[in-house]
Amino acid sequence: MYEATHYAPVWVHEGRATSQALAIISVLESSQQKGLNPEDYDASLWPVRLNALKAAPEKADTVAHFDAALTVCTIRYLSNLRIGRMNPSPRAFEITLDKQHYDLSRFLAQKVLTASNLTDLLSEVEPQYLGYKRTLAALHTYQDLATQDRGEPLPDLQRTVAIGDAYANVEQLGRRLHMLGDLSQSVVVIPTSAVYEALLVKAVKHFQVRHGLKSDGRLDKETLRQLNTPLSTRVMQLEDSLERWRWLPSDYPRPPVMVNIPGFRLRVFSDDHNIAMRMNVVVGQAFQHQTPVFAKEIKYIIFRPYWNVPLDITRVDIIPKLHKDPRYLARKGFEVTDQNGHIASRGAVNTATLAQLQSGRLMVRQKPGPSNSLGLVKFMFPNEYDVYLHSTPAPQLFKRSRRDFSHGCIRVEKPAELAAWLLQDQPKWTLENIKAAMQSGPDNQQVNLSKPVPVVIVYLTAVVEENDEIYFVDDIYGYDHSLNNALAKGQYSH
């Protein structure tokens, strides 16, 4: 940037900080409004630097240090605002998302230094996702709420409290629910009341829905834990979600299908960026089988798929059963194939076949059908993790509040509806025809999408819905914890 100005200052004119310099310093000092840390941009140092410049405007070193420091901090701020503070590399956070290049020095030189409306200009740098913008507004709400939080936790429960039960902390519970917006301000909680009544129960149910809990209105230990979570923690969750929104690619040709791992939800976005469909999902187990976070493209759908059993599952789960019962695979609808998919065995498995299964020279696959572990359809977005979306023969799991049960792939609650949306530009594939293909069509039938559809697997513990309701969920994989530890240590990557 300084090459373009022949190394002349850009923030100082005739020994004084320009109006643009003062404006950008104000932005840096208030960067917590964007979920960033003002000290990353020398917030506490700017008054000292401004006074030094005012005291010695003729000193070239003072001017140069002021100017260069402001340029460095501004470019850092623009970078953090655009693509986040951390590089989401697999080594750091098990995240692989393609980064978008952004010429920040040119943007600074050609636009920031000459902008008449700096606020509008800088808003262009931020992600344009509606989810990001709603999260940013929610951050401001919770930053304000955190200043009102008295830090008075509700006392531990001796037993679960149900409607009509005696409860000595009704007034304190009402204050908490009022503040969080789950209890209408028009509802007056009588200070002397000691009964857990219907209006409070309704508010607690609303709170439970927003925090990924079973919404039965009962005050139990888990509900109390969520109620007692400091609002400063909620602020941090929102800041973490903003960081993760900034990691996402910004130039999709069309809105993506988005799966949020800790929220156990899939959302489909229409061309106007509103939500066209949402459904529950089952994701990878928190212990050893986490679903990876990445971005790819859905390219084709397979109706009535085979399930090629991963080698680790074959070794850990299937081979021990074959030792006890050589006909286990045949009884359960599995078959043995070579690496090219040719059948090697459909009946009893002998010792030689067992050895080849153990080594990985032979594979196990499950035949298509209603009992197949992938269900009746899978959605393919080729990736290095061999992860995909698919239906399931165990739909009862979608009713659980916590749904991390898979070995890494993602089970979807409404597979036929998702297929219909992905194939909506192919008239042949009506919802009825899709259901027929799932139930009785040819096995392993591949249908290519006319155009690939982006799919993003994200990790957000704070999500703001279209109605502006704010949902918080647990950090099931510990990714927020890792992120916050790295940020606290100043381990920034940009």
Secondary structure, 3 states (H helix, E strand, C coil): CCCCCCCCCCCEECCEECHHHHHHHHHHHCHHHHCCCHHHHCHHHHHHHHHHHHHCCCCHHHHHHHHHHHHHHHHHHHHHHHHCCCCCCHHHHCEECCCCCCCHHHHHHHCHHHCCCHHHHHHHHCCCCHHHHHHHHHHHHHHHHHHHCCCCCCCCCCCCECCCCECCCHHHHHHHHHHHCCCCCCCCCCCCCCECCHHHHHHHHHHHHHCCCCCCCCECHHHHHHHCCCHHHHHHHHHHHHHHHHHCCCCCCCCCEEEECCCCEEEEECCCCCEEEEEEEEEECCCCCCCCEEEEEEEEEEECCCEECCHHHHHHHHHHHHHHCCCHHHHCCEEEECCCCCEEECCCCCHHHHHHHHHCCCEEEECCCCCCCCCCEEEECCCCCCCCEECCCCHHHHHCCCCEEECCCEEECCHHHHHHHHCCCCCCCCHHHHHHHHHHCCCCEEEEEEEEEEEEEECCCEEECCCCCEEECCCCCCHHHHHHHHHHCCCCCC
